[in-house]
């Protein structure tokens, strides 16, 4: 297939460049804290948004032409998307992609035919991977779009639907292993409820865990050595989803004995929908040893749904990269689960969106490294908890060698406790500003 994009390879031109089709901050080979930028930031293209989404919303039809010269709903169209996707990734220097099963082929009425199509298209994708060196970050099964999943997949009230969900997970795992994926994601798109009046929550959560345990057992049996991920989201499409946020998902995994095989795939927009900051869910995942991968996007705080915008908030990207660097990096990568705004519908806009996102995280990486090298944030935090390390009673608390009786006697000797040291939030925020803009 001849090139479809009238765009050359995107190059780094530096912060002063006014070329919309050039990187301003993403310099792939620049070394930051001992590693190349591209190693800190293994970016991935989301097949569904970039190659499938046409700007359709509940009020209007699509405006972007994603036919790529082929008839939609055909295997010719599926192969055209492969050609276009690899051309796009090569021109941006993106080394990974992520996919759902029904992103890469049109779903047939019979699952056997769908699986045949999946085998055919992944043979073609594998050829392109071998030609280009581009790799699969993770795969997953779409268990929310088909009408059979209206009441969930693993959480469905129908054993027949549960069986179809299991079949899709099995095939998606086969494909992920075939393509060498580093991870496999469970996103519970409809794993939740609309009303407790008709819902047995324990039954549904236990069934989700059963599906995940079967996936782990099968995946390991066929040679999948990567991480399984849960991608938390609080709502939309369901009123309440069982993987509400990182803490909820981690608690679920630990309660069902799945925490050794699963990590979190944290999406920025999902964290804010849960009422958290992006960095909050990253921190909660990291302190539990379960920070795996990231869906890099942002939402609009004035809108109450999952807008999946390309990230441009450098402050948030800096806070994200501070968490990632302090956690020692990711086992996964940064998947752009992001889409152009409906009015940005040209092929050139596709590139500009990714350039924006890649530059935003590159600048966030640069500034996060500067904050770590500056050292004042870490020094303050260490000093804030110093009474536990520098006093006998503090050391006893940390070593679990004291008791309520001893602590009560200690408090009586004190008579009254002094105020704890000032949190100095404003000073720390000033440090952030000085590093970001100084």
N, C-alpha and C positions, 0 to 999 in steps of 0.2 A: 504493500500500500504506500502511495506517495505521501509526503508530509502534508498534514492538514492545517498546521499552524504556521502562519506567516510571521514567525517570531524566531529569532536566533537564540543561541545558547545564552542564558542569563548570566551576566558576569558581575563581579564585585567592582564597584566604582567609588565607594567611600561616601562618607556622610554629606559631602558637599554636592554630590551628583543630583541633578534634577531630572535625570532620565527615569521615567516610571517603570521601565523594563530593565532595571539594574538593581543589584543589592547595595544598600547603603551601609549595613552593619554585618551582614552574614558573609564572612570571609572564611570559607570552609577549612582552609589549612592554617589559619591563625591559631597559635598555641595559647591556651588559657589554662593556668594552673596545671601545666604539664601534659595537657591533652589537646589535640586539635579540636577546633570548634565543631566539626562534623561528627567527632566521636562523642562529645558532650551532648550533641543535638541530633540523634538519629531520626530525621524527619521521615514521615510516611504520608502517602496520599490515600485518602479515604475513597475507595472506588465508588461508593454510593452517592456521595455529594458531588464529587468532581465530574464523574462520567455519566451519572444517571439523572441527577436533580435538574429540573428545567425551570425552577422558579414557580412551580404550582403552589398555590395556597388555597385556603378554604373559600376565598372570594374570587379566585380567577385561575384561568388556565396558564400553562407554562409559557414563558417568553423566550427562554434560551433554547437554541437548536442543538440538541445532543444526539441527533440522528447520525452524524458523522458520515453522511453519504450512503446510509443503508436503511432498509425498512425496519422500523422498530418492531420488537417482538419476534425477531428471527435470529438464527444463529449467525447469519452474516453480520447483523448489528452487534451481536456479542463479540465477534472477532474484530469488528471495527473499533469497538471500545478498547480492546486489548492493544491494538496498534496505536491508537490515539493516546492511551494511558502511558505506554512506555515512551512514546515520543515526548510527551509532556514531562515525565519524570526525568528523562535524560537532559532535556533542555534546562531544567531547574537544578539539576544535580541532586535530586532526591533519590535515595538509595533503597527505600522500602515502600510497600503498599499494604493496605488492609482491605478485607473484603467480607461481605455476607454471601452466602450461597446464591440467593436470588438476585444479587447485584450483577453477577457475572454471566448468568443465563436467564432467559425467560422461563418462568416456572410452568411446567406442563400440567395437564389435568391428572396425569398418572405419575406417581413418584418414581417408578422405574424409568420412565422417559426423562424426567428431570435429572435423575442420576446419570443417565447416559449422556445427556447434554453437558453435565458438569465434568464428566470424564473427558469429553471431547475438548471443552474449552480450557481445562487445566493442562491438557497436553500442549495446547497452543501457548498458554501462558508460560509453561515451563521452557518452551523453545526460546521465548523472548527473554526470560530470566537468564538462560545460559548465554545468550548473545550479548546481553547488556551488563550482567553482574548485579542487576537489581534484585532485591530479596523480598520475601514476605515477612512482615512484622507479626501479624496475627490474622487468624480467620475466625469466623463465627457463623452461626445459623440465624437467619431471620425467622423468628418465631413470634411475630407480632403483626405482620401485614396481612397474611392470608386470613379470610373470614373464619376458618376453623379455630383460630386462636383468639376469638373474641372474648373468651373467659380465661385467657392465659394459656401457657404451654405446660410446663411442669406443674403449674398450679391449677390446671384445668379440672373442672368437675367431670370430664369425660375421659375414661380410660382409653378410648379409641384415639382421641386427640393426643393424650400423653404418649401413646405409641408412635404417632406420627412425629411428635417432637423428638422422641428418642431416635427415630430413623434419621431425621435431619441432623441431629448432633453427631450421630455416627458418621454420616457421609461428610459433614463439614470437618470432622477430625481427620478422616481419611485424606481429604484434600489439603488440610493444613500440613499434615506430615509429608504428603507428596510434594508440596511446594516449599518445604523446609521452614515453616513458620516458627517464630520464636515464642509464640504464645497462642492461647485460645481463649476467647472472651465469651462470658455469659452476660448479656444485657437483658434484664427481665422486663422487656418492653410492656408486657401486659401481665406480669407476675405481681398481682396486687388485687385490690377490691374496690368496688364502687360503694357498697354498703355492707355493714356487718350483719344485717338482717338475713342475708342469704349465704353467708360465708363462714366456713369452718377454717379459721386461720391456722390452727395447729396442723390440721390435715393437709392444707395446701403447702405450708412451709416444709413439712416432713416429706411431701412428695417432690418438691423442688430439690431437696437434699438428696433424695433417692436418685433423681436424674443426674445430679452432679457426681455422685459417687460412682454411678455406672459409667459416666464419661471419663472419670479419672482411671477407673479400672481398664476400660477399653483403650484409652489413649496410651497408657503405659504399656499395654500388651502389644500395641502396634508400633512402639518405638518413639512415641512422643515424649521428649525429655524436657520440654519447656514448661513455663508456668501457665496454669489456668488463672483467668482473671474474672472478678466480678466488677462490673461498671455500675457504681451506685447512681440512683436517680430517685428523687422523692415522689414525683407525680408526673402526670401527662405521658401516656394517655390515661392511665388509671388515676383515681382520686388519691389513693395511697398505694405505693409500691413497696414491696417487702425489702428491697435493697435501698432504703431511704437515703442513707449517707454512709460514709466510710465506717463510722463506729457501729452502725446497725449491721452492715454487711459483715464486718469482722466478728461481731458477736454471734451472728448466725453461723458463720464458718466454724468458729470455735465450739459452738454448741453441738454441731453435727460432725465434728472430727475431720473437717475438711481444710483446716488452716495450714497443714503441711504442704499441700499441693496448690493452694490458691493465694494470689495476691490481688491488689486493687489496680484497676485501670480507672484513674480519676479524671473526670471531665470537668473543666472549669465551670461551664454553664450549669451543669448538674449540681455542683457544690453550692452555687449561689441560689439556685432554686430551692435548695434545702435550708436556706437561711444562714449559710456559712460563707466564709471567704474560701477562695481556691486553696490558699496556703494552709488553711485549717485542715481540710480533708487530706492534703498531702502530709501534714505533720502527724495526724492521727494514724495514717497508714504507715509512715516511717517508724514511729516509736513502737509499733507492733510488729516490725520486721516484714511488712506486707505492702511496701510501695513498689509497684511493678512497672506500670506504664501510664502514659498520660494522653488524653484526648485534648488537643490544644485548640481552644476556641474561647469565646467569651459571650456573655449574654448582654441584654439591654436591661438595666435596672428599672426602667420605666415600663417594661413589658413583662407580663407574668408567665411567659412560656419560653420554650427552648429555642432561642433564635439562632444559635450556632453561627455566630459571626466570626470572621477572621480576627484574631487578637491584634489590638493596637495599643492596649493599655500597658505601657512600659513599667509602671509601678507594680502592677500585678505580676507581670512576667518576671520582674526582678525578685519579688517575694517567692514566686514559684521556684526560680533557679537557686535561690538561697536554700530552700528546702531540699532540692535535688542534690546540690553540691554537698550539703551537710550530711545527707543520707548516703553519700558515696556513689551517686548515679542511679540509673534505672537498669533493670533487667530487660525492659522493653524499649519503648521509644516515644516519640512525640508524633502522634497521629493527628493530622489536621481534619478532625471531624467538624468541618466548617464549610459554609457555602456562601457564595456571593449573594449580595442583596438582590432582590427580584429585578430591580432596575439596572443592575450591572450584569448584562446578559451576553456580552460578546466574548469571543475566545480570548482576546487580549485581557479582559477583566479576570478571566480564570488565572492567568499568570500574575496579574497585579495583586490578587487576593493572596496567593501563596507567597509572593515577595514580601507583602506586608507582614504576614504571619511569621515568616522565617526571620525577617529583620527584627521584629519585635522580640522574639525569643533570643536572638543573638545579642541584642542590646541588653536584655535582661540578664543574660549570662555574663556579659562584660561587667555590668554594674554589681551583680551578686558577688563576683570574684573580687571586685574592689572593696565591697563591704567586708568580706572575710579577711582580706589583706589589711584593711584599716584596723580591724580588731576591736574597736570600741564596743560593738554590740556584744560580742562574746565576753569581753572583760567585764562589762556591766552585769551580764547575767550570772557570771561566776561569782562576782562579789555579792550579788543579791541573795544568794543562798549560802553565803560563807559561814553563817552561824552553825550550820549543820556539820561543817567540816572542821571548824576552828575551835569548837568547844567540846568538852567531855560529854555533856548531855546530848548534843547534836550527833556526835559519833555513835553514841549508844542507840539513838533512834534509827540511824541508818544501818546499823549492824544487827538490828532486831534483838538487842540484848538488854532492853529495858521493859518496863511494865506500866500499866495505868497507875498502880500504887506508887511506884518510884517517881513518875512524872507528876502525880498529884502532890507528893511531898516536896518536890523541887519547886512547884508553883507556889506552895504555901510559904517557902523560904523567901521567894521573890516578893511576895506580897501583892505585886501588880506587874503586869507585863508592859514593857515600853512599846510604843508604836513601832511596827516593822519599818525597815528602811524605805524611803520614797521609791516609787516605781519609775519616776522620771520619764513617763511616756512621751511628753512633749520634747524633751531633750533628745530621746532616741529617734523620734520622728524628724527632728531637725538634722540629725546625723544622716538619715536616709536622704533627705533633700540635698544636703551638702554633697553627698557622693553622687546622687543622680544628676544634679544640675550645677555643681560647683566647678 
